Amino acid sequence: MKSLLTSISPRSIGRALLAVGVVFALTVVMLLIGPATLGQGVIALLYLLPIGWCTVRWGQIAGVSAALAAALSFDFFFIPPYGTFTIGSLEGWLLFVLFISVSILVIGRIQTTLSDWKNRERNATFLYEMVVAIANQQTREGIAQTIANQIQQNYQAKHVHVYLNHTGELGELVKCSPVTPDCATNGKPERELPVVFEHNLVGEIAIWKGLLPLPNEDDPMIQSLLRQAGSAINRVQKVGNYAQPTTRLQQENKTV
């Protein structure tokens, strides 16, 4: 409910009014055909059409507005006693409650589907932009800074630190975003993502959560991002005089 209220704007109000108008237009058509001809069940199903269409076309506020307008119209015009908002029978109450319940389910399902689709599109765009950005970098430090900047901007993270493998072990902090004099942070990072190329640990990305939720470490998009980062770092490493990274097993043997 809070997110719904914060999304209210003059534009959304205008779309809500359009949604109500669509419902009223359908109501007029059904009144002209005649309630007896259609039947209450068919009328309830027909009202779901503008609810779903308005939700897809104009968003959640428009869908909720269409649902409210449809519920009131259904009660006033098609549930006895007609011309009042009173429901005079148990059958009428059951039909009305079922209609409200199905309307809520329709709006919720559509919003979930649209949200999932938008998230996939957003992740695909982010990954594409990341790949293009790091492909143009010619140094490991440039790649590290690009990765830190892109992740910080995409997830509105408080801090992003990128560590690289210098001498067989993860070195000190290489790049961070946003850039501050000492890149200082408070607390443990929300995500610590190892950057691996061909089973070799080439770096690590530490992310401190900000405004947006962070994906899980096993998220396909994150795994793809880490593979692309590892490949890019390995590419420039072959050109520079950097120490070859060691495997995790080699690192563990060093600590024993």
C-alpha positions as CSV (number, residue, x, y, z in Angstrom):
1,M,0.0,0.0,0.0
2,K,2.9,2.4,0.8
3,S,4.4,1.9,-2.6
4,L,1.1,2.4,-4.2
5,L,0.6,5.7,-2.4
6,T,4.1,7.0,-3.2
7,S,3.6,6.3,-6.9
8,I,0.5,8.6,-7.1
9,S,1.2,11.6,-9.5
10,P,-1.0,13.8,-11.8
11,R,-0.2,11.4,-14.6
12,S,-1.3,8.3,-12.7
13,I,-4.5,10.1,-11.6
14,G,-5.3,10.9,-15.2
15,R,-4.8,7.2,-16.1
16,A,-6.9,6.2,-13.2
17,L,-9.8,8.4,-14.5
18,L,-9.3,6.9,-18.0
19,A,-9.6,3.4,-16.4
20,V,-12.8,4.4,-14.7
21,G,-14.1,5.7,-18.0
22,V,-13.4,2.4,-19.7
23,V,-15.3,0.5,-17.0
24,F,-18.3,2.9,-17.3
25,A,-18.3,2.5,-21.1
26,L,-18.4,-1.3,-20.7
27,T,-21.2,-0.9,-18.2
28,V,-23.3,1.1,-20.7
29,V,-22.8,-1.5,-23.3
30,M,-23.9,-4.3,-20.9
31,L,-26.9,-2.3,-19.8
32,L,-27.9,-1.9,-23.4
33,I,-27.6,-5.6,-24.0
34,G,-29.5,-6.3,-20.9
35,P,-28.6,-8.0,-17.6
36,A,-31.1,-10.8,-18.2
37,T,-29.5,-11.6,-21.5
38,L,-25.9,-11.7,-20.2
39,G,-26.4,-13.1,-16.7
40,Q,-24.4,-12.1,-13.6
41,G,-21.6,-14.6,-14.1
42,V,-20.9,-13.4,-17.6
43,I,-21.1,-9.8,-16.5
44,A,-18.5,-10.5,-13.7
45,L,-16.2,-12.1,-16.2
46,L,-16.6,-9.2,-18.7
47,Y,-15.7,-6.7,-15.9
48,L,-12.3,-8.5,-15.5
49,L,-11.3,-7.5,-19.0
50,P,-11.0,-3.8,-18.5
51,I,-9.4,-4.4,-15.1
52,G,-6.6,-6.6,-16.6
53,W,-6.2,-4.3,-19.7
54,C,-5.9,-1.1,-17.6
55,T,-3.4,-2.8,-15.3
56,V,-1.2,-3.8,-18.2
57,R,-1.6,-0.6,-20.1
58,W,-1.5,2.0,-17.4
59,G,-0.2,0.3,-14.2
60,Q,-1.3,-0.7,-10.8
61,I,-3.2,2.5,-9.8
62,A,-5.3,2.4,-13.0
63,G,-6.0,-1.3,-12.4
64,V,-7.1,-0.7,-8.8
65,S,-9.3,2.2,-10.0
66,A,-10.9,0.0,-12.7
67,A,-11.5,-2.7,-10.1
68,L,-13.2,-0.3,-7.7
69,A,-15.3,1.2,-10.4
70,A,-16.3,-2.3,-11.7
71,A,-17.2,-3.5,-8.2
72,L,-19.4,-0.5,-7.5
73,S,-21.0,-0.7,-11.0
74,F,-21.6,-4.4,-10.7
75,D,-23.3,-3.9,-7.3
76,F,-25.3,-0.9,-8.3
77,F,-26.6,-2.1,-11.7
78,F,-26.5,-5.9,-11.8
79,I,-27.0,-7.2,-8.2
80,P,-30.5,-7.0,-6.8
81,P,-31.9,-4.8,-5.5
82,Y,-31.0,-2.7,-8.6
83,G,-30.1,1.0,-8.3
84,T,-28.7,0.7,-4.8
85,F,-25.4,-0.4,-3.2
86,T,-27.4,-2.8,-1.0
87,I,-27.0,-6.6,-1.6
88,G,-30.2,-8.4,-0.8
89,S,-29.2,-12.1,-1.0
90,L,-26.5,-14.5,0.1
91,E,-25.9,-15.4,-3.5
92,G,-25.3,-11.8,-4.3
93,W,-22.8,-11.4,-1.5
94,L,-21.0,-14.5,-2.6
95,L,-20.8,-13.3,-6.2
96,F,-19.6,-9.9,-5.1
97,V,-16.9,-11.2,-2.8
98,L,-15.7,-13.6,-5.5
99,F,-15.6,-10.8,-8.0
100,I,-13.5,-8.7,-5.6
101,S,-11.2,-11.6,-4.8
102,V,-10.6,-12.5,-8.4
103,S,-10.0,-8.8,-9.3
104,I,-7.3,-8.6,-6.7
105,L,-5.7,-11.8,-7.9
106,V,-5.7,-10.6,-11.5
107,I,-4.1,-7.3,-10.6
108,G,-1.5,-8.9,-8.4
109,R,-0.6,-11.6,-11.0
110,I,-0.3,-9.0,-13.8
111,Q,1.9,-6.8,-11.6
112,T,4.2,-9.7,-10.6
113,T,4.6,-10.7,-14.3
114,L,5.3,-7.2,-15.4
115,S,7.8,-6.7,-12.6
116,D,9.6,-9.9,-13.4
117,W,9.8,-8.9,-17.1
118,K,11.1,-5.4,-16.3
119,N,13.7,-6.9,-13.9
120,R,14.9,-9.3,-16.6
121,E,15.1,-6.5,-19.1
122,R,16.9,-4.2,-16.6
123,N,19.4,-6.9,-15.8
124,A,20.0,-7.7,-19.5
125,T,20.6,-4.0,-20.2
126,F,22.9,-3.7,-17.2
127,L,25.0,-6.7,-18.2
128,Y,25.3,-5.5,-21.8
129,E,26.4,-2.0,-20.7
130,M,28.9,-3.6,-18.3
131,V,30.4,-5.8,-21.0
132,V,30.7,-2.9,-23.4
133,A,32.3,-0.7,-20.8
134,I,34.9,-3.1,-19.6
135,A,35.7,-4.2,-23.1
136,N,37.0,-0.7,-23.8
137,Q,39.4,-0.7,-20.8
138,Q,43.0,-1.6,-21.4
139,T,44.2,-1.9,-17.7
140,R,43.1,-3.9,-14.8
141,E,42.6,-0.8,-12.7
142,G,40.3,0.7,-15.4
143,I,38.3,-2.5,-15.5
144,A,38.1,-2.5,-11.7
145,Q,36.9,1.1,-11.6
146,T,34.3,0.5,-14.3
147,I,32.9,-2.6,-12.5
148,A,32.7,-0.6,-9.2
149,N,31.0,2.3,-10.9
150,Q,28.5,0.2,-12.9
151,I,27.4,-1.9,-9.9
152,Q,27.2,1.1,-7.6
153,Q,25.0,3.0,-10.0
154,N,22.8,0.0,-11.0
155,Y,22.0,-1.1,-7.4
156,Q,22.4,2.3,-5.7
157,A,24.9,0.6,-3.4
158,K,26.5,2.6,-0.6
159,H,30.0,1.3,-1.5
160,V,31.5,-1.1,-4.0
161,H,35.2,-2.2,-3.6
162,V,37.1,-4.2,-6.1
163,Y,40.2,-6.2,-5.1
164,L,42.6,-7.7,-7.6
165,N,45.1,-10.5,-7.4
166,H,48.6,-8.9,-7.6
167,T,51.2,-11.4,-6.3
168,G,49.4,-14.7,-6.0
169,E,47.0,-13.4,-3.3
170,L,44.2,-10.8,-3.2
171,G,45.9,-7.5,-2.9
172,E,44.8,-4.3,-1.2
173,L,41.8,-2.3,-2.4
174,V,42.2,-1.3,-6.1
175,K,39.2,0.7,-6.9
176,C,36.0,1.8,-5.2
177,S,32.8,3.6,-5.9
178,P,31.8,6.3,-5.0
179,V,35.4,7.5,-4.9
180,T,36.3,9.0,-1.5
181,P,39.8,10.0,-0.1
182,D,40.1,6.7,1.8
183,C,37.2,4.7,0.5
184,A,36.3,4.0,4.1
185,T,33.2,1.9,4.9
186,N,31.4,0.8,8.0
187,G,30.5,-2.8,8.7
188,K,30.7,-6.0,6.6
189,P,29.7,-5.9,3.0
190,E,26.4,-7.4,2.0
191,R,28.0,-9.4,-0.9
192,E,31.5,-10.7,-1.4
193,L,31.8,-12.0,-4.9
194,P,34.9,-13.9,-6.1
195,V,36.0,-13.1,-9.6
196,V,37.3,-16.4,-11.1
197,F,38.8,-17.2,-14.5
198,E,39.5,-20.8,-15.4
199,H,39.4,-21.8,-11.8
200,N,41.9,-19.1,-10.9
201,L,40.9,-16.4,-8.4
202,V,41.7,-13.1,-10.1
203,G,39.8,-10.7,-7.8
204,E,36.9,-10.0,-5.5
205,I,34.0,-7.6,-5.5
206,A,32.6,-6.4,-2.2
207,I,29.2,-4.6,-2.2
208,W,27.6,-2.7,0.6
209,K,23.8,-2.6,0.2
210,G,22.2,0.8,-0.5
211,L,18.7,1.7,-1.7
212,L,18.0,-1.3,-3.9
213,P,18.1,-5.0,-3.0
214,L,21.1,-6.9,-4.1
215,P,20.7,-10.2,-6.1
216,N,21.9,-13.5,-4.6
217,E,25.4,-14.7,-5.3
218,D,24.0,-17.6,-7.4
219,D,21.9,-15.3,-9.5
220,P,22.5,-16.1,-13.2
221,M,23.1,-12.4,-14.1
222,I,25.6,-12.0,-11.3
223,Q,27.4,-15.2,-12.3
224,S,27.5,-14.0,-15.9
225,L,28.9,-10.6,-14.8
226,L,31.6,-12.3,-12.8
227,R,32.6,-14.5,-15.7
228,Q,32.8,-11.4,-18.0
229,A,34.9,-9.5,-15.4
230,G,37.3,-12.5,-15.0
231,S,37.7,-12.8,-18.7
232,A,38.4,-9.1,-19.1
233,I,40.9,-9.0,-16.3
234,N,42.7,-12.1,-17.8
235,R,42.7,-10.4,-21.2
236,V,44.6,-7.3,-20.0
237,Q,46.8,-9.4,-17.6
238,K,48.3,-11.2,-20.6
239,V,49.5,-7.9,-22.0
240,G,50.8,-6.4,-18.7
241,N,53.5,-7.8,-16.5
242,Y,51.3,-9.0,-13.7
243,A,51.9,-12.1,-11.6
244,Q,49.8,-15.0,-12.6
245,P,46.9,-15.6,-10.3
246,T,46.8,-18.7,-8.2
247,T,44.0,-21.2,-7.7
248,R,42.0,-21.3,-4.5
249,L,43.7,-24.6,-3.6
250,Q,47.1,-23.0,-4.0
251,Q,46.0,-20.2,-1.7
252,E,44.8,-22.6,0.9
253,N,48.1,-24.5,0.8
254,K,50.0,-21.3,1.4
255,T,48.0,-20.6,4.5
256,V,48.6,-24.1,6.0
